[in-house]
Amino acid sequence: MQIPLSFAVAYNGLIAGRTNRFKKQKDAFNILIKGIDSFDDKAFAESHVSNYVTGSEEIPKDVQEIFLSLSDEEINSRLRMIGIDRTETTVKMFHDFLIKTIDLDTEKKKVLRTLFENGMYEQYIVSALRFSFDYTGKQKDWMTSTIVKTLRELSKVSRTPPMKIEPNGFCNIPHRNDYFVGRK
């Protein structure tokens, strides 16, 4: 079973747990999506952020439209503000996962592959985030906690673990210690 490139997939595979400036997910999410910090009255609450990044709730359409209207430069600026650790490794692991597991339009895959092959890792993240908003289905039907965990651990492994997503949403993967980057 392949999974679609939804916002939750892109966020968990490219951003969640990879920020070096913010420990709380809601801080990074609010800066990325709204350009504001979590103390702002217009910031999303922790409960909403959690629902958005796990796919159990859709980001409001008006917020999506505002985000998608931003220039690539502005989105890159926000990504730099939240400080993604090991951008190159993160993108390499996500791209490998994308090729093997994510169902995405051929043209969009081609765009991401070109960015990846040219080492344009920040632009890759911007494009993947933009493409992720094209998915409008219900994520909660297939976005399991196991998939979220697998996505969040991608950059912690030397290669994408062999994984098969079963129709019931369970993933069969070996323990990540079998795939550490570098020496054991």
C-alpha positions as CSV (number, residue, x, y, z in Angstrom):
1,M,0.0,0.0,0.0
2,Q,1.3,3.4,-0.9
3,I,0.4,6.5,1.1
4,P,-0.4,9.9,-0.3
5,L,1.8,13.0,0.2
6,S,-0.4,14.8,2.7
7,F,0.6,17.6,5.0
8,A,1.0,15.2,7.9
9,V,3.4,13.0,5.8
10,A,5.5,16.0,4.7
11,Y,5.6,17.6,8.1
12,N,6.5,14.5,10.0
13,G,9.0,13.4,7.4
14,L,10.8,16.7,6.9
15,I,10.2,18.9,10.0
16,A,8.9,17.3,13.2
17,G,11.6,16.5,15.6
18,R,14.3,18.1,13.4
19,T,14.2,21.7,14.5
20,N,17.2,23.0,16.5
21,R,15.6,26.1,17.8
22,F,12.3,24.9,19.2
23,K,11.6,21.9,21.4
24,K,7.8,22.3,21.2
25,Q,6.1,21.3,18.0
26,K,3.5,24.1,18.3
27,D,6.3,26.7,18.2
28,A,7.8,25.4,15.0
29,F,4.4,24.8,13.4
30,N,3.1,28.3,14.2
31,I,6.2,29.9,12.7
32,L,6.1,27.7,9.6
33,I,2.4,28.0,8.9
34,K,1.5,31.4,10.3
35,G,4.8,33.2,10.6
36,I,4.1,34.0,14.3
37,D,5.3,32.6,17.6
38,S,3.1,30.6,19.9
39,F,2.5,33.4,22.3
40,D,0.6,35.4,19.7
41,D,-3.2,35.4,20.2
42,K,-3.7,34.1,16.7
43,A,-1.4,31.1,17.2
44,F,-2.8,27.6,17.0
45,A,-3.2,25.8,20.3
46,E,-1.1,22.7,21.1
47,S,-4.2,20.5,20.7
48,H,-4.9,21.7,17.2
49,V,-1.2,21.5,16.1
50,S,-1.1,17.9,17.3
51,N,-4.2,17.1,15.3
52,Y,-2.9,18.8,12.2
53,V,0.5,17.1,12.2
54,T,-0.9,13.6,12.9
55,G,-3.5,14.0,10.2
56,S,-6.5,13.7,12.4
57,E,-7.7,17.2,11.6
58,E,-7.3,19.3,8.4
59,I,-5.6,22.7,8.6
60,P,-8.3,25.3,7.9
61,K,-8.7,26.1,4.2
62,D,-8.1,29.8,4.7
63,V,-4.8,29.1,6.5
64,Q,-3.8,26.8,3.7
65,E,-4.5,29.4,1.1
66,I,-2.5,32.1,2.9
67,F,0.4,29.7,3.3
68,L,0.3,28.7,-0.4
69,S,0.2,32.3,-1.4
70,L,3.6,32.9,0.3
71,S,6.6,33.2,-1.9
72,D,9.2,30.4,-1.8
73,E,11.6,32.9,-0.3
74,E,9.2,33.6,2.6
75,I,8.6,29.9,3.3
76,N,12.4,29.3,3.2
77,S,12.8,32.2,5.6
78,R,10.4,30.5,8.0
79,L,12.2,27.2,7.6
80,R,15.5,28.9,8.5
81,M,13.8,30.5,11.5
82,I,12.7,27.1,12.9
83,G,16.2,25.7,12.0
84,I,15.9,22.2,10.5
85,D,18.9,20.1,11.6
86,R,20.8,18.1,9.0
87,T,18.7,19.3,6.1
88,E,20.6,17.3,3.5
89,T,20.3,14.0,5.5
90,T,16.6,14.7,6.2
91,V,15.8,15.3,2.6
92,K,17.8,12.3,1.4
93,M,15.9,10.0,3.8
94,F,12.6,11.5,3.0
95,H,13.2,11.3,-0.8
96,D,14.1,7.6,-0.5
97,F,10.9,7.1,1.4
98,L,8.9,9.1,-1.1
99,I,10.2,7.0,-4.1
100,K,9.4,3.7,-2.3
101,T,6.2,4.5,-0.4
102,I,4.5,7.7,-1.4
103,D,1.8,7.9,-4.1
104,L,2.4,11.2,-5.9
105,D,1.7,12.5,-9.4
106,T,4.6,11.8,-11.8
107,E,5.2,15.4,-12.6
108,K,5.5,16.3,-8.9
109,K,7.8,13.4,-8.3
110,K,9.9,14.7,-11.2
111,V,10.1,18.2,-9.7
112,L,11.2,16.8,-6.3
113,R,13.7,14.4,-7.9
114,T,15.3,17.3,-9.9
115,L,15.6,19.4,-6.7
116,F,17.0,16.5,-4.9
117,E,19.6,15.6,-7.6
118,N,20.7,19.3,-7.8
119,G,21.2,19.5,-4.0
120,M,18.5,22.1,-3.6
121,Y,17.3,20.7,-0.3
122,E,15.6,23.8,1.2
123,Q,13.6,24.2,-2.1
124,Y,12.8,20.5,-1.9
125,I,11.2,21.0,1.5
126,V,9.2,24.0,0.2
127,S,8.0,22.1,-2.8
128,A,7.0,19.0,-0.8
129,L,5.1,21.2,1.6
130,R,3.3,23.0,-1.3
131,F,2.5,19.6,-2.9
132,S,1.2,18.2,0.4
133,F,-1.7,20.6,0.5
134,D,-3.0,19.1,-2.8
135,Y,-4.1,16.0,-0.9
136,T,-7.6,16.6,0.3
137,G,-8.7,13.1,1.5
138,K,-9.2,11.9,5.1
139,Q,-5.8,11.2,6.6
140,K,-7.1,9.8,9.8
141,D,-8.2,6.7,7.9
142,W,-4.6,5.6,7.1
143,M,-2.3,7.9,9.0
144,T,-1.4,5.7,11.9
145,S,0.9,6.4,14.9
146,T,3.3,3.8,13.4
147,I,3.5,5.8,10.1
148,V,4.1,9.0,12.0
149,K,6.8,7.3,14.1
150,T,8.5,5.9,10.9
151,L,8.4,9.3,9.2
152,R,9.9,11.1,12.3
153,E,12.8,8.5,12.5
154,L,13.8,8.8,8.8
155,S,16.7,11.1,9.3
156,K,18.0,8.9,12.2
157,V,18.7,6.0,10.0
158,S,21.4,5.4,7.3
159,R,18.8,4.2,4.8
160,T,15.0,3.9,4.7
161,P,14.2,0.8,6.7
162,P,12.4,-1.9,4.6
163,M,8.8,-1.3,5.3
164,K,5.5,-2.6,4.2
165,I,2.4,-0.7,5.1
166,E,-0.4,-3.2,5.5
167,P,-4.0,-2.3,4.6
168,N,-4.8,-2.0,8.3
169,G,-2.2,0.8,8.6
170,F,0.4,-1.3,10.5
171,C,4.0,-1.1,9.4
172,N,6.4,-4.0,9.5
173,I,9.8,-2.5,10.1
174,P,12.9,-3.7,11.9
175,H,14.1,-1.8,14.9
176,R,15.9,1.5,13.9
177,N,19.1,0.5,15.8
178,D,19.7,-1.9,12.9
179,Y,20.0,1.2,10.6
180,F,22.0,3.8,12.5
181,V,24.1,6.2,10.5
182,G,27.8,5.5,11.1
183,R,29.2,2.9,13.4
184,K,27.3,1.0,16.0
